[in-house]
Amino acid sequence: MKELFSHIRGAVMVTLALAVVCCGIYPLVVFGIAQVCFPAKANGSLIVEADGTVRGSRLLGQPFASDKYFHSRPSAAGTGYDATSSGGSNLGPTSKKLADSIAQNIADYRIQNGLATNAPVPADAVTASGSGLDPHISIQNALVQMPRVAKARGLSEEKVRALIAAHTDPADLGFLGEPRVNVLMLNLALDGH
């Protein structure tokens, strides 16, 4: 019996030591390294105004509805862009609900941007991302929206095109994925003009 208690005591001590290391020391070390080496990223890549107001995060999409703003991708996260309910719709390619939603998004996109009823529409303009929080749109999507935004703001299309180029992020590592436009950063730059 004495040997059994010795084994139990040893197991409890090892469990406590691992809990201190894995649940205390290790997370604090990683947190400290992140705060020193990558403070903006470690704190959510927040966009903070001069007066301290947080406008959003470079990493999370937001809904924009006004004609003077570029519109983000549709979101399936909760009621839309809900970071506490991140995720796709889980609707499959044979889902009538998904097909109807995409058809409605296509029709709305064409109307919002003054396109013909048979004009091609970028896929990212009518489908949600896997997380439902994607902050980016394709360059093609931005260029289709450009005339609407330029007209609503009274800016030349060349000026808006330059802002699109300035807020286009390259492919990850230079070759993974495609260049993409950060909608929030672009819209904030437009507000600055």
C-alpha positions in Angstrom: 0.0 0.0 0.0 2.9 2.3 0.8 4.3 1.7 -2.7 0.9 2.7 -4.2 0.8 6.0 -2.4 4.4 6.6 -3.5 3.4 6.2 -7.1 0.3 8.4 -6.7 2.4 11.1 -5.1 5.0 10.9 -7.9 2.2 11.1 -10.6 0.6 14.1 -8.9 4.0 15.9 -8.6 4.8 15.3 -12.3 1.3 16.5 -13.2 1.7 19.7 -11.2 5.2 20.3 -12.6 3.9 19.9 -16.2 0.9 22.1 -15.5 3.2 24.9 -14.2 5.5 24.6 -17.2 2.9 24.0 -19.9 0.1 26.2 -18.6 2.2 29.0 -17.0 5.8 29.4 -17.9 5.6 28.4 -21.6 2.6 30.7 -22.5 4.3 33.6 -20.6 7.5 33.1 -22.5 5.7 33.0 -25.9 3.6 36.0 -25.0 6.7 37.9 -24.0 8.6 37.0 -27.2 5.5 38.0 -29.3 5.2 41.4 -27.5 8.9 42.2 -28.0 9.3 40.9 -31.6 5.8 41.4 -33.1 3.8 43.8 -30.9 1.3 44.9 -33.6 0.5 41.3 -34.7 0.5 40.0 -31.1 -2.2 42.6 -30.3 -4.5 41.8 -33.2 -3.2 44.2 -35.9 -5.5 46.8 -34.6 -6.0 50.1 -36.5 -6.0 52.9 -34.0 -6.8 56.5 -34.7 -4.8 59.4 -33.3 -7.4 59.9 -30.6 -7.2 56.2 -29.5 -10.3 55.0 -31.3 -10.0 51.5 -32.6 -11.3 51.3 -36.2 -10.9 47.6 -36.7 -8.2 45.1 -37.4 -6.2 44.5 -40.6 -7.1 40.8 -40.1 -10.9 40.9 -39.9 -13.4 41.9 -42.5 -16.2 44.4 -41.8 -19.5 45.1 -43.6 -19.7 48.2 -45.8 -23.0 49.1 -47.5 -22.6 52.7 -48.7 -21.8 53.4 -52.4 -18.8 55.4 -51.3 -17.1 52.4 -49.9 -15.7 49.2 -51.4 -17.8 46.3 -50.2 -16.3 43.3 -48.5 -17.0 39.6 -49.3 -20.3 38.2 -48.0 -19.9 36.7 -44.5 -21.4 33.5 -43.1 -20.1 34.2 -39.6 -23.1 34.5 -37.4 -25.2 37.4 -38.6 -22.3 38.7 -40.6 -18.7 39.4 -39.6 -19.3 38.1 -36.1 -15.9 37.1 -34.8 -17.4 35.0 -32.0 -19.2 32.9 -34.6 -16.5 32.5 -37.2 -17.0 29.8 -39.8 -18.4 29.0 -43.2 -22.0 28.2 -43.9 -21.3 24.5 -44.3 -23.6 24.4 -47.2 -22.5 22.0 -49.9 -22.4 22.4 -53.7 -25.8 20.7 -54.2 -27.5 22.9 -51.6 -30.5 24.8 -53.0 -30.1 27.4 -50.1 -26.5 28.0 -51.2 -27.4 28.3 -54.9 -30.3 30.7 -54.1 -28.0 32.8 -51.9 -25.3 33.1 -54.5 -27.9 33.9 -57.2 -29.2 36.7 -55.0 -25.7 38.0 -54.3 -24.9 38.1 -58.0 -28.1 40.0 -58.7 -27.4 42.5 -55.9 -23.7 42.9 -56.9 -24.7 43.7 -60.5 -27.3 46.3 -59.4 -25.0 47.9 -56.9 -22.2 48.3 -59.4 -24.4 49.2 -62.5 -23.5 46.0 -64.4 -25.5 44.3 -67.2 -27.7 41.4 -66.1 -25.3 39.0 -67.8 -22.0 40.6 -66.8 -19.5 38.3 -65.2 -19.1 38.7 -61.4 -15.9 37.8 -59.4 -16.5 34.7 -57.3 -15.3 36.4 -54.1 -17.9 39.1 -54.5 -20.8 36.6 -54.0 -19.3 33.8 -51.9 -18.2 33.8 -48.2 -14.7 32.8 -47.2 -14.1 29.8 -45.0 -13.9 31.9 -41.8 -16.6 34.4 -42.9 -14.2 37.1 -41.7 -11.8 37.6 -44.7 -10.6 41.2 -44.8 -9.6 41.0 -48.5 -11.2 41.0 -51.9 -9.6 40.2 -55.2 -8.1 42.9 -57.4 -10.7 42.1 -60.0 -13.5 42.6 -57.5 -12.0 46.0 -56.5 -11.7 47.1 -60.1 -15.4 46.3 -60.8 -16.4 48.4 -57.7 -14.0 51.2 -58.6 -16.4 53.2 -60.9 -19.2 53.2 -58.3 -16.9 54.4 -55.5 -15.2 57.0 -57.7 -18.5 58.4 -58.7 -19.9 58.4 -55.2 -16.9 60.3 -53.8 -16.4 62.6 -56.8 -12.9 61.2 -57.4 -11.2 60.2 -60.6 -11.0 56.5 -61.4 -7.2 57.0 -61.7 -7.0 58.2 -58.1 -9.1 55.3 -56.9 -7.1 52.9 -58.9 -3.9 54.2 -57.3 -5.4 53.7 -53.9 -6.3 50.2 -54.8 -2.8 49.5 -55.9 -1.4 51.1 -52.7 -3.6 48.8 -50.5 -3.0 45.5 -52.4 -1.2 42.9 -50.4 1.1 40.6 -52.3 0.8 36.8 -52.5 2.0 35.2 -49.3 5.7 34.5 -49.5 5.5 35.9 -53.0 3.9 32.8 -54.5 1.1 31.4 -52.3 -2.3 32.6 -53.3 -2.9 35.8 -55.3 -2.5 39.5 -54.6 -5.5 40.8 -52.7 -6.9 44.2 -51.6 -7.5 44.9 -47.9 -11.0 46.5 -47.9 -10.8 48.2 -44.5 -7.4 49.8 -45.2 -8.6 50.9 -48.6 -11.8 52.4 -47.3 -9.9 54.2 -44.5 -7.5 55.7 -47.1 -10.5 56.8 -49.2 -11.9 58.6 -46.1 -8.6 60.4 -45.8 -9.0 62.0 -49.2 
